[in-house]
């Protein structure tokens, strides 16, 4: 059965990683988007760091310790009084995203960490566009993206810069984040945003990652992606755009190649301890 996809929807920079895996993975992402707890927390951290004035307009913090203490007992959350509390809480915060007290603490702690960091503080304070959507065209395909921050050129820092905030519960050190860039295809998104800013604003800007761990002590790394890696990623985007166009023309959103392949252990597996 032929799979269909909305060809009027622009291809977003964040979707390139799904297309790179297979057209079927892109279609599945569009048809059944998944929002995990980690993704909700990541978005909340972005808001707290990049748009702190909007944080409590978008989010409501669920702190039920007081009501549970008041109700008492072994399972206070199983009582009618607690359910009544929930109904009132959600009614009072209609339209807001509910996060836990612990997640709110993480957001606030990371905000403070980045404000105390001598480099990230300057990047966050610099004038620029925060999460402003950009639309552009790449070889006939409409593209869209929303960089975390684009610092205006000739105003503050290094003649303009594209900033991308990445949260990682693993490791923000240099070698570990190198692996994250490759594994999560951050370089594709970086190249797409670099092209978008150049096409729409006429400026070619460096791309900088702020990598912050989402577990204490919230280690921070700040990295500028090398231009040769941007150039390589742009060639990969050309390949993916060609694949995307072929999929649209043929209405064929296939998965992996249907072939028998040999496989071997990775090279490092034979290294002696």
N, C-alpha and C positions, 0 to 999 in steps of 0.2 A: 504494500500500500504506500503510495507516494506521500511523503511528509511535506507539509506546507509551512511557510514562514511569512511573516508580514514584511514584504519587501519595501514598504514605505517607511519602515522604522530605520532611522540612521544607525549605522554601526558605531557603537560607543568604544572609546579607548579601553574601557575596563572589560569589554567583551572579547578583546583580541586573544586573551589567554584561553578562553573556551574554544574559539575557532582554531587556535593553534593545536589544541588537543584533537578535535575533530569537528566537522560541521554538525554532527549529531549532538555533541556536547553543547554547542552554542544554541541549538534549537531547544534542547531540554532546559537550559538556563532561562531562555525566554518564556517557554511555556509553563515552567514550574519553578519560579525563582525561590530559592531557599534563604531564609533569614535565621541564622544560628544565633545563639546567645553571644558568641564571640564577635559576630558581626554587629549586633546591637551595641555591645560595649565599645567596639571600635568606632562606630559612628558617634556615640556619646562622647568619647574622648576627643574626637575631631571637633565637635561642637564646643566642648569646654575649652579647648586650646585655641581654636581659630575664631570662634564667635562666642566668647564667654558671656556677653550681654544677652544672648538668646538662650542660654542653657536652661534656665528655669522656666522659660516660656515654652520650650519644647518637651521638657522632661519633668516628671513628678517622681519624687523619691518615696518608695514604699518603706517606711520605718515603723514596723508594727510591734516593736519591743514593749512600748508603753501599754498598748491595749492588751497584749498577751499577759503582761505582768498584772494588769488590772483584773483580767478574767481569771487567771490562775488555773490550777489543775494540771493534769498530765498532758492533755492535748487541747490547749486553748484555741487552736486554729480549727478545731472540729466543732466548735460551738455555734449556736445561732447568733450569739452576740458578736462573734468574730465575723460571721457572714454578713451581718448587718453593717459592721464597720467597713467591710470591703465594698458593699454596695454604695455606701456614702462616699468612700474614698474615690471610687471610679467616677461617680457622678460629679464630684467636685473637680476632677481632673480630666473631664471629657476632652478628647482631642489630643491629649498629651501621651507621650511614650512613658510607660512605667518602668523604672529601674530600681534595683535594690539599693539599700543604704551602703552596702559594701562596694557596689559598682560606682556609686556616686563618690565614695571616698577615693577610689582609684582615679577617677576623672579629676578630682580636685588635687590629689597628690601629684599627678602627672603635670597638670597645669603649673603647680608651684615649682616642680623640678625644671620644667622648660623655661619658666620665667627666671630661674636662678642661674641658668646656663648662659655663659657669656656670649656664645654664638647664636643659640636659638632665640634668646631674648631679643637680639638685634633683628633677626629675621622676622620674628612675630610682630615687632614694633614698626617695621618698615612699611611705608605706604604701598598699597597694592589692592588687587581684586581678590577677594576670598570666595572660593567655591562659586565662581561665576561661569556659567555654561558658555562653551565656545562651539560653534558649528563651522565646519569647513568641508572641502571636497578633496578627496584623494583619488586621483585617476578615475574620475567618474562616479565614485561611490561617496554618498553623503556620510560624513562622520560627525560625531558629537563627543564632547568630553567636558569634564568639570574639574580642572586642576584645583588642588587645595588652596594654593596662593600663587599669584603672579605679581612679583614685586616690580613696580614701575621702573623703567630704565631712566638713568640720569637723575635719580632723585635721592638714593640713599646708599645702596649696597651693591658693589660690583656691577654697576651699570645694568641692573635688571636681573631677575632670577626666577625660575619656576621652583616652587617648594612642594614637596610631597611628604606628608606625615604618615609614617608606617608604625604600627604597634605590633610588637612581637613578644610573646610570652617565653620565647626560647632564649635568644642571645642577640644583642645588638653590636657585638664586637665585629671587627672588620671582616674576618674570614667567614664567620657565621652569616653575616648579612650578605656577603657575596653569594653564598648558596641560596639565600632567600630570593635575591634578585633573579637568579636563574630559575629556581624551582617554581616561583610564583609569577614569573614572566613580567617582573616590574620594568624591565628594560623596554618592552614593547609599549607599555603605557607611557614611559618617559619619552620615547621617541615620538609617539603620537602627539603628546602635549607640546613637545618642542616644535613639531611641524605646525600644529594648530596656532600657536602663538606667533610663529613666523609668518604664516599665511594671513592671519587676521590683523596683526599689529605691525608687521614689517620688521620685527626684531628677532634675532637669533639669540636665545638666552641659555645659560647653563642650567642644568637640571640638578637639584639638590634634594637628597633624601634626609629627613629627620627620622632616624630609627630609634624608637623608645620601647623598652621592655614594659609589659603590662603587669609585671610582678615586682615587688620590692626587691632591691632599692631603685627600680626604674632606671636602669642604665641607659645612657643616651649616646648615640653615634651620629655624626653629621658627615654625609658623603656626597661629593660631586661626581656624577657619572661621567666617565671619560668619553670624549667626543667620538673616538673610534668605535665605542660600544653603541653610542647613539646611531652612528652611521650603519653599523651592522644591523641594528634593530630596524632601521628604516628599510633595509633590503628585505628583512623578514616580513615587514608590514606589506611591502609590495607583493610578496608571494601570497600572503593571506588575503589581500584584497582581490587578487586574481582568482584565488580559490573561492572566495565569497561570491564574486560575480558569476563564476561557473555554476555554483550551487543555485543561485537565483535563476539563472537562465534555464537550467535543467530541472529545477525543482527537485534536486537530489541532495538531501542533507544526510550523507552517509557517515558511518562510524569509521572504525579502523579498517585497514586493508584486509580483505578476506584472502589470506595466503598463509602458507606454511613457511615458517622462518626458523632457522637455527638460532639457538641462544646459548650464551656462555656466561660463566661467572664473571663479575666485574674484575678488572685488573688488580685492584687493591686487595682482593680476597686471597691472593697467593703470596702476599707480602708476609714475611716471617716477623714475629713479634721480637 
